[in-house]
């Protein structure tokens, strides 16, 4: 066993802080949590103390694309690289990107769209210890319409039967969730615009029903207000982006749908990168409020927010979740609540609440040690001193 202690331990939900706290790790799991004085006398225990630091659960990035190259100069180049790179090379690149994320303190990633189930294979290699990396939740190729948003990942389906077949094939790939592109997007040349629905409510209900038949939940990419409304009515678990757009520069937030999301426990993932400040500075104030003001608006209505960055897109790296999270403080969220969103809340929304996201006996020992106190400044999350994934120190 080993005892890991720090000046403070943030064990889970906001407000749970142990001064001079410690976590006892046995193998891959947490054996005990308490003060250093309570736990330091355990026999056969190696003790490491991190002075001036905070120990907290590893962070969760709930929206990444490991087959996307975040160094691509523009979306067209990104699409071309994904289309022309071999499976083996994409797998190798995805593993490297996942490791970058882990070393930065993100111990769980949800991959929201790959090609050919590459990340499911990587997930299994990480589980067996064959490859170093974070915990992965995978969705496989996202369901889209022919020539629709992200069609190049291989998930296009034009008929009801093709949608059922696509769900079945993804399930056979071993995915953890199904992703459906309920609306258009921004990176696929010639595809529907982001505010336009790609599937109507009946089609989305078909996707959810077929997915549930395989014992899986559904995540819906939905920018447009109609797409959000239909996805929530269809029974999805999470709404990605949740932008409430109705046309170019037009936004209509639907309070009734937000209330339904809160009542059903449907979480929203903004998927906003560390590039948020440059975007805000480039927009007129009223437009910036439309774009980013949806997040406190959703929170005020009781909708759970989970943290994701759309890592893999240009200017959205895999190793700076900490920079992206500072957006929420800019929007008026308390720093300790943001930490809770990036750990406890996101874990529960992804079905991992009894696995990770908190520091409690029996949970996986996914631990992050950072300089300073992130409750007084989220920049501390980027000052990583140590990362442990399922009890193993990350090199």
Secondary structure as UniProt FT lines:
FT   STRAND          2..10
FT   TURN            14..15
FT   STRAND          17..26
FT   TURN            27..28
FT   STRAND          29..35
FT   HELIX           36..39
FT   TURN            40..41
FT   TURN            43..44
FT   STRAND          46..57
FT   STRAND          59..64
FT   TURN            66..67
FT   TURN            70..71
FT   HELIX           75..84
FT   HELIX           87..103
FT   TURN            104..105
FT   STRAND          106..111
FT   TURN            116..117
FT   HELIX           118..128
FT   STRAND          135..138
FT   STRAND          143..144
FT   TURN            146..147
FT   TURN            149..150
FT   HELIX           151..153
FT   HELIX           160..173
FT   STRAND          177..181
FT   TURN            189..190
FT   TURN            194..195
FT   HELIX           201..213
FT   TURN            214..215
FT   STRAND          217..224
FT   HELIX           225..234
FT   STRAND          238..247
FT   TURN            248..249
FT   STRAND          250..251
FT   HELIX           255..264
FT   STRAND          267..269
FT   TURN            274..275
FT   HELIX           276..282
FT   HELIX           285..300
FT   TURN            301..302
FT   STRAND          305..306
FT   TURN            314..315
FT   TURN            318..319
FT   HELIX           321..330
FT   TURN            331..332
FT   HELIX           335..340
FT   HELIX           341..345
FT   HELIX           346..349
FT   TURN            350..351
FT   TURN            353..355
FT   TURN            361..362
FT   STRAND          367..371
FT   TURN            374..375
FT   HELIX           378..382
FT   STRAND          384..389
FT   TURN            390..391
FT   STRAND          392..393
//
